[in-house]
Amino acid sequence: MRPMKTTAALSLALFFASLVLPLRAQDDAARLLSLYKQLHAAPELSREEVHTAARMAQEFKALGYAVTEQVGGHGVVALLENGAGPVVWIRADMDALPVTEETGLDYASKVRAKSSAGPESGVMHACGHDMHMTVAVGTAARLIAQRAQWSGTLVFILQPAEELGSGAKAMLADGLLARFPRPATILAEHVDAALATGRVSVTPGPIFACVDSVDITVRGVGGHGAYPHRAKDPVVLAAQMVLAFQTIVSRENSPLEPAVVTVGSIHGGTKHNVIGEEVKLQLTVRCYDAKVRALLLASIKRIAEHTARAAGMPEDRLPMVSVHEDEALGALVNTPEYAEHATRVLAAALPGGAASVARRAPEMGAEDFALFGIAVPEARLLMFRLGTIPPERVAIAEAGGAALPSIHSPRYAPDPIPSIATGIAAMCILVRDALGLR
């Protein structure tokens, strides 16, 4: 065994050695830390994960997994069949965000690229997908080293385009279920920018919301700004709609049912003294329940159309309301009973015991991991959250001190050593349990 060269690598090795499922301490620890830093420094945007996918394929092939590439675009599937037994899927996403990194890390991303939806910018793993991939590789290494202890099938899914909400859908459309064994359990983890390292959190039931993107073109009758009575002003109409949309959640939806209607973009007009022909609105709509979703979308359309009618807009100039069904995501719902079971299993096996496992409230973010559960409704589904922030920084923030950067922030920087170790430990504990082991 080679001597360690860095304090960080030594710390990671010692952390691994303390876990209930030890790795080959020093070499594995140093290799995983190096992998994480390389992935962090070389991010790729959604649907452009060419080199990242190739690296993941290389890592899993080197471990002895059967690897299939280009599943649903740049998706990679790594399969290990080890006798009769349950099938477990472990998913990790690969894409990065158009965010210019400001962490100051010596391995910070300096990559710049132009996304399909905007101008050139920096590219950063601001949502922790580099951590997800590293945990997946470490989990795969540990489990294949222990294959004499278990029987069953592991399917690692390295997914592209999560940030666009299209990667899981593309892999499923490319025959994921037909080409690979159907799972009994589907697992994933997601970094948490407010949870201390060494800890994980579990949310039974809904964890992330369903999401819809809605476009509205508010049409008017253009004219001179000095003669508004000879025009129909779409800017005024749009302003009235934006305010009226706020009453959907506060006055039409039950206060016991979480929901969000946010107008994220409004664009219209060309000049100070010109009343334009149209204004474009972009909305994000989020909730957990299908009936609430139907209410929100119907109310948006009704308010838009009747606001225009009230202003005297003719029927052929009513607003055009469109919902991007191809981008819609269902709510991510952890199987409730299984999530409770997983909480007990993690609390019993993680080094910190029950204090290592928090219960997290649902959030209004979205995750296309939900689509795997929708596609295999009989499977047990669980995404747990992984703490990535030093405990002392969390304590300062909770005491009213410096706020913690959230995920998607240019300043979000996981503490890699304990985050990697805890992520692998937690995932291995859950996989072994799903295979019938303790």
N, C-alpha and C positions, 0 to 999 in steps of 0.2 A: 504494500500500500504506500503510495507516494506521500511525503510530508505535506501538510497544508501550507499554503503560501499567503493566505490572508486571514485576518481576524474574523471577517464576515463568514468566510467558508468554514472556519473552525466552529463559530457559533451555530451555524446551520447544521453542521455535522453533529454537534452535541445535542441540538434540539431534536434531530431525527433519532439519535440514539436513545433519547428519553421516551420515545413513543412506544405504544404497545405493539406496533408492527414495524420494527426497525428496518431501515434500508442498509445498504453496504456503506454506511456512514460517510466517510470523508469523500471518496470519489464521487458517489452519487450526489452528495450535497453540493460540491463544487460544480459539478456538471449542470445541475438544475439551476443554480444561481446564475451561471454563465448563460444558459439557454434563456432565462427570463430577461436578462439584460440585452441580449441580442434581439429578442423579439420586440422588446420595448423600443430599441433604437431604430428598428426597421419596420415601422407600421405600414399597412396598406389599406386603402379605402375599400368600402363595400363593393363587391363584385370585381375587385382588382387584386384579390389576395393570391396572386400567382406564386410569388416566392414564399409567402407564409405557408400556403398549402403544400408546396413542394418540401419545405422544411419539416412540416408535420408528417408527411408521408415518409420521409427519410427517417425520422425519429422512431416511428412505429415499425417500420420494416427492420430497423436495426435491433429492435427488441424481440422480433420474431412473430409479429402479427401479420396476418394476411391483409394487405392494403389495397383498397379500390379508390382510385382518384377520379376527379371530375364528375362527381355525383351532384347533380343540380347546380352546375357551374364549377366553382372551385372547391366543392365539398370533398372531404376525405372520410372514408369509413375504414376503420381498422378492426379486424375480427380475430378473436381467439376462441376456438372451439376446444373445450377440455372435458370431453365426456358428457354423459347425460346430466341434465340439471337445468335450473332456471336460466333464462336469458335476461341479461341486464344491459341496458343502454346507458352510456355515459356521454353526455353532450358538452362540448366546449366550443365557443364561438371564436372567430379569427379576425374579424374586420376591425378597423380603427375609425377614428372620427376626424373630420376636417377642423382640427383645433391646433393652434400653435402652442407648443409646450412652453411653460414658464416655471418649471420646477427647479431648474438649476442643477439637476443631477448630472454626474459625469457621463452617464449613458442616456441622457435625454435625446429625444428624437429631433433631428435636424431636417427631416424629410419634408418636402413641399410637393404639393400636387394640386391638380384642379379636379374638383368633383363635378359630377354631371349636373348638380343643382346649384352651383355657385362658382365664384372666382377662385383663383389659386390661393391656397392657404397652407399653413403648416398641417402636418398629419400627426396624430398622437393616439396612443392607447389610453385615452382618458376615461374609458369605461372598464378597464381592467381585463380585457380579453387576452392580453399577454399573460396575466396571472392564471386565467382559466386554462389556457393551453399548457402552461408549465405544470399546473396541478394535474392535468390529464396525463401528461407524459410521465410524471412521477408516480401517479396511481397505476398506470399501465406497467411500469417497470417493477413496482413492488408486487403486483398481483401475478405477473408472469413468473417472478422469482419464487412465488409461493404456490405454484399450480399443483404441487403434490398434495396440498392441503384442501383443495376445493374441486368441485366438479360443476360444469355448466358452460355457458357461453357469454363472453364479453363482446360488446359492440361499442367501440368508441366512435362518436360522430363529431367530426371537426367541421363546423358549420360556417359558411360564408354569410355575409350580408344580413347579419342580425340587426344592425342599426337602421336598415331600410325596411325591416319587417318582412323581408322576402326570402331569406335564405332557407328557413325550415320548409316553407311552402315549396320552393324549388326542389329541394332534396326529396320531399315526399312525392312531388309530381314526377320525379325521375325514377320512381320505382323503389324507394327506400324500403318500403314494407314488403314488396314482392321479391326483392333481390337479397334481403338479409333477414335473419331470424326475427320473428315477432317477439317483442319484449314482454316480460311479466312486470318489470320495474324499470322506470326511466328516471335518471338522476342528472342533476346539474347543480353547480354552485354559481353564485354571483358575488363579486366583491361588494363590500359595504364600506362607504367612506365615513361612517359615523360610529362604527363598532371597533372595539379594541382588538388588537392582534391576540391570538390565542383563544379567541372566542368565535362561535358561530351562532346564527339565529335561525329559528324555524317558525314558519307561519302556517298553521293548519287552515285549510280552506283557501279562499282567495288571497293571493299575494300581490298580483299586478292586475291592472284593469284591462278591459277590452278598449280598443281605440279605433276611431274613425277619423278620416280626413275629409273635410267638406269644403268645396269651393262654391262661392256665390259670386255671380256677376250681376251687380246692381245696374240696371240700365236706366238711362234718363233721356231727356231731349236736350241736346246741347244748345248753347247760345252765348250771348255776351253777358259778362258779369254785371254790367250796369243795368240790364233789363231782365232780371230773374223771373219776372212775371210772364215772359215769353218763352220760358224754358221749363224743364222739369229737372231739378238739380239732383243728380245721383249721389253727390257727396252728403247732402242733408239726409237723403233717404238712408244711406249707409250708416250715418251716425245714429239715426233713430233705431235702426235694426240692431246695431252693436249694443245699445243700451237696453233694448227690449229683450235681447237674448239672455241678459243677466237674470231676467225673471223666470226663465225656464227652470233653473235649478232651485231658485229661492221660493217660487210660488206654484209651480206645476208638478214638480217632482217631490216625492215624500222625503222629508228631512231625515228619515231613517235609512234612505238608500243613497249611498255616495254617488256623486256625479260631478262632472266638470264640463263646462262649455267655455272654451277660450278662443277669442279672436286673436290669432297670432300674427296676422298680416292684413294690412289695408293699403291699397294703392289706387289712386285715381287722379285725374286732372293733369293738365300740362302747363298752365300759366295762370298768373294772378287774376286776370280779368276774363277768363274763359270758363264757362260752365261746360264740363265735358259730357261725353256720351255714356260713360260707364265708370264704375268703381269695382275693383275686385277684392273680395274678402277670402281669407283662408282661416278655417276653424279646426281645432282639435276637440274631439268629443270623447269623453271617457266615463266609464261606469263599470259595474260588475255584472249586472243582470240584463238578460236579453230583452225583457219587457221595458226596462228603463231605457235601454238603447233605442228601442222603437219609438218611445215617447220623445226622447231628445231630438231624434232626427226628424220626426213628423212635426214637432213644434218649431224647429228651425225653419223648415219649409213654409209652414203656415204663417209664421211671423213675417218672413221675408216677403211673401206674396201679398199679404193683406196690408202691410205697411205701404207697399207700392200702390195698391188699389186705393187706400185712404188718401194718397196724395194725388189721385186722379190719373194714375198711369194706365194707359190702355192695355188690354189683355195681351196684345202681341209685344208689349215691352215690359212684361213682368220679369222679375229677377229669375235668372237661371241658377238652379241649385243642383249640384252634383255631388254624390258621395263616391269616394274612391273605393269601390268594393274590393278591388285587387290589393289594396293596402290595408284592409280591415283586419284586425287581430282580435281573437276571442280573449276573454279573461284567462289569466293563468291561475289555475286552482290546484293547489296541492291536495292530494287525496287526504281528507281530514284524519281518518283513523290511522293511516300510515304515517302521517306527519307526527301524530302524537307518539306512535311507536318509535319513530326515528329519533324523536327528542329524548326518549328514555334510553335508547341504545347509545346515542352520542354522549349523554350525560354519564353513563356507566363506563364508557371506554376512553374518552378523551382525558389527557393528563390532568386537567383542572377540574374534572368531575362536573357536578351540576352547575357550578359557576361558569363553566365554559359554554353553556347553551342558554341563549336568551330567546324570548318569545317576541317576535317582531310584528307590529301592526301592519295591515295591508297598506299598499301604496297605490298611487294613481299612475305610476309609470306603466310601461307595457313591455312585453317580452314575447318573441315569437316561439320560444320554447313551448308555449301553450299549445301550439299546433300539433306537437307530438302527442300530447295527452288527448286532444280532440280526435286525432287519427287512430289512436289505440285506447278507446275509452275503458277497456277492461284492465289496463295496466295501472299499477300504482305509480303516481307521478310525484316527484319532489324536487324543488329547487330550494337549497338552503343558502343563507347569506354568510359570507366569509369576512371576518374582521381583518382590517388592513392598516389600522392606525395605531401608533404607539399608545399604550394606556395612559401615559402622563399627558399626552396631547388631548385625548378624549376627556380626561378629568378637568383640564383647564377650560375646555370649551363648555362642558356641562356646568362649570362654576361661573359662567358668564364671561370667560376670557376670549381669546382669539378664536374666531369661528373656524370650523374645519371646511376646507374646500370640498364640494360635492363631486360625485362622479360627473363627467363631461366638463369639469373645470380644467383650465390649462395648468392649474397648480395642484391637481390631485396626484399624490405620490404615495402609493402603498409602501409599507415597510416590507421588503421582499422576503427576508429570512424567516421570520415567524409566520408570515402569511402563507408562503409556500408549504411550510411544514404542517401547519394546521389544516390547510386545504387538503393535502394528500392524506393526512391522518383521518380526517372526517370522511372523505370520499371512500377510502379503503374500508373504514368501519361499516359504512352503509352498504357497500358492495358485498363484503363478506357476509353481512347479515342477510342481504337479499339472496345470497347463495346458500343460506342455511347454516352459516358458521357463526361463531362468536369469537 
